[in-house]
Amino acid sequence: WCDGYPEICPDVANSCLEPLNPTTSATFDLIEGLFADLNDIFPETLMHLGGDEVNTACWTNTKEVADWMADNDMDESST
């Protein structure tokens, strides 16, 4: 994802590549487009995305994301 869409990753320069950057609308635009495409391909109404073992260290170590989390009353325990 980060090679093709570096703007959706927390900090490509410091190898923080996941989870995706929640501070930019580009992340949500890409995901929305992906889901729309998948919806056209697959008839199922449910999709499992995983994400139950996400390492949030990149979020807490990337100033832009850490500031966004603080502004939205979030911390690592709420991710």
Secondary structure, DSSP 4 states (H G I P E B T S, - for coil): -TTT-GGGSSBGGGTB--S--TT-HHHHHHHHHHHHHHHHH---S------TT---HHHHHSHHHHHHHHHTT--GGG-
